[in-house]
Amino acid sequence: MKRIFLFIATNIAVIAVMSVVLSLLGVDRFISQAGLNLPMLLVFSLVVGFTGSIISLLISKPMAKWSTGARVIDAPSSSTELWLVDTVGKLAQRAGIRMPEVAVYDGEPNAFATGAFRDSALVAVSTGLLQSMTKEEVEAVLAHEVAHVANGDMVTMTLVQGVVNTFVVFLSRVVGYFVDRAISRDNNNSQGIGYTITVIVSQIVFGIAASVIVAWFSRHREYRADAGAAKLLGSPQPMMKALARLGGIEPTSLPEGLASLGINDKPGFAALFSSHPPIEDRIAALRLSLIHI
C-alpha cells in the first residue's frame, strides 16, 4: 500500500507543479486565447497527465527503498537471506525475467515488487512476514510479487494513471472554460477567477472519480498476480494457504502494511477505492482455478 500511495502522491505532486508552471508561462491561457482550442488542450493534457505518472514510475524503486529502509541483499549473511535470493532467482527464471534485486526491511508483515522495467525490478519482504509465515507461504508471496514484475504491472499502472490524468486535466479545463464564460458574460477570451477556481475544484472531483478507475485496474492485476503465482508454483494451493494465513489475523490487530497483500477489505462505498480485492474473493478465484485443473 505504501508504494502505491507514494506512486500516486508523486504523480499528483508532479501534475500540480507542471500545471502551475505551465500556467505561469502562459501555456494554459494560450490554449483558450482564441476560444476553446481542443487539439491544443488535448496535447497540453497529455503532457501534464503522462509526465507525472512516468516520473513516478522511474523513481519508484529508489523511493520504495528509501521509504521502507529496505536493505538489498548483495551478499547473503544468513541461511534465510540465502534462501530468499535462491527462491526469487528460481521464480524469476520460471517467469522468464532477469533476477530482481532482493531486499529485506524491518516492519510489519508486508512484501512488494516495484521498478520501471521487468528486467530491473526490486522484490522486498519484511522481517515481520518472514517471522509470521512458513517457507511455503513466503514462497507463494514471493511468487505473487514476481508475477507482478513478469506481468509488467507497474508499467500498466503508469499507462492507466497517465490516461486518467489526461482526462482529468482535459475535462477540468473544459468545464472551467464554460463556467468562466457563463460567469463573465463578455466577449474577451481572458481567463477569470471563475476559470481558476472551477479548474481546481473540477480536478479534485474528477481526480476522485479517476481513483475509482485506477483502483479497479489495481484489483484486477491482483487476481492476475495470484494466478501467476499459482502457475509459477505449479499449484494454487500455496497461494491459497498464504492468503488464508494472512486472513486468519484478527482485524483488530491487522497491521496497515498487510494492505499490499490484499488484507484491506473495505465495506460499502470505500471498497471502490481499495487497491486490492477482498481476500475471500482472491481465495475463491484460486479455488475455482483448482477445480478447472
CORRAKA-V773963 format. One line per field, one symbol per residue. psi: psi as a letter, one per 20 degrees, with the letter a starting at -180 (. if undefined). A space follows every 10 residues. Layout:
psi = ???
This chain:
psi = hghggggggg ggggggghgg ghghijghhh hkhkaonggh hggghggggh gghgggghjg ghhggghikp opngopjrhg hggggggggg hhghikrqor qpqqqparor qrqrqhqhjl rppqqqhhgh hiqrhggghg gghghhhggh ikhhgghggg hgghgghggg hhhgghghgh hhghkriqjq pahhgggggg ghhgghhghh hggghghghg hgghhghhgh ghijqigghg gghhghiipp hhjpqhhihi jjmlppqchh hhjpiqrqhh hgghghhhhh hi.
